[in-house]
Amino acid sequence: MSIHNVTTTWKGKMQFESTNSSGETVLINAGEENGGEGAGLRPKAMMLSALAGCSGLDVASLIEKMKLEVEDFKIETSANLTEEHPKIYDQVTVEYHFYGANLNEAKLQRAVDLSVEKYCGVMEMFRKFATVEVKTFFHK
């Protein structure tokens, strides 16, 4: 079993600084409409970033292992936020965009599928509370 630790410290008003065990930090802040100053990421947006980052790391590793030619790669996530408190994401769309002149679409799709179905723990966590739709786009 592995334990992950993060320390989150109040910086005043509606801002926090979250630090991982490697010493890396991220600012968390509420939007102006909720008393924040807009600096830093919102907690729910960080969840979408974690989802994209987890899967993206899987796919990037597989791109390297499969020796695939990819000029650029990005993941766009969008989510539906429920109206009632506690407001949660109930539907999430994850779009993988690959750019390049010599894309091997079949192998890239396999890399996405492996991440989504086998490797990405954050994706599996999201499935516990939301419907997750995955789309892949190839741009040549």
C-alpha positions in Angstrom: 0.0 0.0 0.0 1.2 3.5 -0.8 0.2 6.6 1.1 0.2 10.0 -0.6 0.4 13.2 1.4 -0.4 16.8 0.5 -0.3 19.8 2.8 -2.8 22.5 2.1 -2.2 25.9 3.9 -4.5 28.9 4.1 -2.8 31.9 2.6 -5.6 34.4 3.6 -9.0 35.4 2.2 -10.1 32.6 -0.1 -6.7 31.3 -1.2 -4.8 28.1 -0.2 -1.4 26.7 -1.3 -1.2 22.9 -1.7 2.2 21.3 -1.5 3.1 17.7 -2.4 5.8 15.6 -0.9 8.2 16.7 -3.7 7.8 20.3 -2.6 5.8 21.3 -5.7 3.0 23.8 -5.1 -0.3 24.9 -6.6 -2.5 27.8 -5.7 -6.2 27.2 -5.0 -8.6 30.1 -5.0 -12.3 30.7 -5.2 -13.7 32.7 -8.1 -14.5 36.4 -7.6 -18.2 35.6 -7.4 -17.4 33.5 -4.3 -15.1 36.0 -2.5 -11.9 34.9 -4.1 -9.4 37.0 -6.2 -9.3 34.6 -9.2 -5.6 33.7 -8.6 -5.0 29.9 -8.7 -7.1 27.0 -9.7 -10.6 26.2 -8.5 -10.8 22.8 -6.7 -13.2 21.3 -9.2 -11.1 22.4 -12.1 -8.2 20.8 -10.4 -10.1 17.5 -10.5 -10.5 17.8 -14.3 -6.8 18.6 -14.5 -5.9 15.6 -12.4 -8.0 13.4 -14.7 -6.4 14.7 -17.9 -2.9 14.6 -16.3 -3.2 11.1 -15.1 -4.4 9.8 -18.5 -2.0 12.1 -20.4 1.0 10.6 -18.5 -0.2 7.1 -19.4 -0.7 8.0 -23.1 2.7 9.9 -23.3 4.5 6.9 -21.9 2.8 4.6 -24.4 3.6 7.0 -27.3 7.2 6.7 -26.3 7.2 3.0 -25.8 5.4 2.4 -29.1 7.8 4.9 -30.8 4.9 6.8 -32.3 5.3 10.1 -34.2 3.2 12.8 -32.6 3.9 16.5 -33.1 1.5 17.6 -30.4 -1.1 16.1 -28.0 -3.6 17.7 -25.8 -6.6 16.6 -23.7 -9.7 18.7 -23.3 -12.0 17.9 -20.4 -15.5 19.3 -19.8 -18.0 18.4 -17.1 -21.6 19.0 -16.2 -21.9 20.4 -12.6 -25.2 19.5 -10.8 -27.4 22.4 -9.6 -28.0 21.2 -6.0 -25.5 21.2 -3.1 -23.2 19.5 -2.9 -22.6 20.4 -6.5 -20.7 17.5 -8.2 -19.8 16.5 -11.7 -22.3 13.9 -13.0 -21.1 13.8 -16.7 -17.6 14.2 -17.9 -16.2 14.3 -21.5 -12.5 13.7 -22.1 -11.3 14.5 -25.6 -7.8 13.4 -26.8 -6.4 15.4 -29.6 -3.3 14.2 -31.5 -1.5 16.3 -34.1 1.0 15.2 -36.7 1.6 14.3 -40.3 2.3 10.6 -39.6 -0.1 9.6 -37.0 -0.7 5.9 -36.4 -4.3 6.2 -35.5 -4.8 2.6 -34.5 -1.9 2.5 -32.1 -2.8 5.9 -30.6 -6.3 4.8 -30.0 -4.9 1.7 -28.3 -2.8 3.9 -26.1 -5.9 5.9 -25.1 -7.9 2.7 -24.5 -5.2 1.3 -22.3 -5.1 4.4 -20.2 -8.9 4.7 -20.0 -9.6 1.0 -19.3 -6.6 -0.2 -17.4 -4.0 2.3 -16.1 -5.6 5.6 -15.1 -6.7 5.4 -11.5 -8.2 8.9 -11.6 -10.4 7.9 -14.5 -11.6 4.9 -12.4 -12.3 7.2 -9.5 -14.4 9.5 -11.7 -16.4 6.6 -12.9 -17.6 6.1 -9.3 -19.6 9.3 -9.4 -19.9 10.4 -13.0 -20.6 9.1 -16.5 -17.4 9.5 -18.5 -17.4 9.8 -22.3 -14.1 9.5 -24.2 -13.5 10.9 -27.7 -10.3 10.7 -29.8 -9.4 13.1 -32.6 -6.6 12.9 -35.1 -5.4 16.1 -36.8 -3.1 15.7 -39.7 
